Every structure is written in structure tokens, then in C-alpha cells.
Amino acid sequence: MATEDDVRRLALALPDVIEVTSYSIGGQPVVWPYFERDKKRSKLTWRAGIWAIRCPVQEKEMLIEAAPHIYFDDDYYRRYDVVLVRLANIDEAELAAMVARSYEIQSAKARKR
């Protein structure tokens, strides 16, 4: 079981990642807390223990199929390269790999700018 402290420690251990409301590189989030949107997308509700992590759509689909108890998405995030992660169901090593992969994606985008 991973914790929010694990997310913080893993993200801040990466080069150039800063802590704001998410853990970002060059202003682009690497990992951030999940806020569920209501049907009208007018209200956000924070869901403790769930984090959003960058992930290519193809990988996201495979992760959700292989481990739906860990990974999922919702109507809002379905169209983005982001997977939602239940911290209570993921071990620290797998979380570290996911955060590192997200970092790679975002740092590549930051270098292109």
C-alpha cells in the first residue's frame, strides 16, 4: 500500500520537480490529487487516496484491464493521457515506476518548448 507521503517523496526526488498543488516539471504536472467532477463539471470533490498520473492512452488501457483494482479513469480523464491510481491498492515500487514514467513524459514535453 502506497501513501500520499510516498507520492510526495517519489515526485520530489526527481530532478526539477516542484511542489505546488501538484508535483510539476516546467509547470506541467507529473502527478496530482484526483478531484472528481460532477455531471455538469461545475463542482469538484477531492477524493483522498486517488492520484492522477500521466500515462499514454495505450498503456492506460492495458493497466486498467490488467489491474482495475488499482487503475481506472472517469468520464473526464478518459480523453487524456492520464490514469487514476488507488494508492491503497498499489505497492511503492509500482507507484515509483508510474511516477518515473510520468516524469519522462512531462520532461520530454518541457524540452520541446
N, C-alpha and C positions, 0 to 999 in steps of 0.2 A: 504494500500500500504506500503510495506516494502522498506527500502533503504539499500544502501551499508553500511552506518553507523550503521544500525540495525544489519546487518550481523556481522560486526566487534565487536560491543558491546556484542552481544549474544555469539559469539565464545570465545572472550577473558574473559568472565565471568566464563567459565568452567575451572575446575582445570587442571593445567599443559599444557594448550593450549598456544602456542606461535604464534606470528605473523611473517611470512616471506612473501613469495609470495602467501601463502595460510595460513589458520589457522590450525595448526597441533598439534598432540599429539605424542610424541615419534618419530617425523619425518614422521608420517603418516598424510596426510591431512584429515581434518574433513569437510571443506568447502573451495572452491576455485573459482576464477573467471573463466568464460567459455571462452575458445578460440576455435572458430570454425576452423575446418581443411578443406582445400580444397580437391578436389577429389583425388589428388596424395598424400595427407597428408604431403606435403612439406612446406606449408605455414599456419601459424596460424593467425587468426584475432580475436582480443578481441571484445567481444560483451557486451557492458555496460548493466547492469541491469539483467544479467543472471548469475546464480551461479550454480556450481555443488556440490551436497550433497550426501554423502554415503547413500545408501538405498538398502535393499535386493531386488533382482530382482522381487520376487513375489509382494512385496509392491509397487515397482516402476510401475509395470504393472497396478495394481489397481488404483494408483494415476493418472496415465496418462489417464486411461479410465474414471475415475470419474471427473477429472478436467484438461482437455487438455489445457485450457487457462492459467493454472499455471504450470503444469508439462509436460515435454517432454523429448525425447532423440534424438540422432542423430546416424548416422551410426557408428561412433567411440565409443560412450558411450553405445550403445545398448548391448554390450557384457560384460559390467561391472556393478557392484553393485553401480551404481551412477544414480541419477535422476537430470535433469536440471530444474531449477526453475526460472520463470519470476518474479522478485521482484515486478514489478508494479501491479501484479495480486494476490499477497499473502498478508494476513494480518500478523501483527507482531507475534501474538500468534501462528499461524500455522507455521511460519518460526522458532520460538523458539522451537517448538516441533520437527521440522525436524532437526535442528542443534543439539538438545539434543540427538536425536536418532542416528544421525551420530557419535556423540561423544561416545555414548555407544558402537557402533560397533567398532570404532577405538581403544578405550581404552581396550576393550576385546582382540583385536589383539595384542596390545602393552604388555599386561600382559602375553600373551603366549610366548613372546620372551625371 
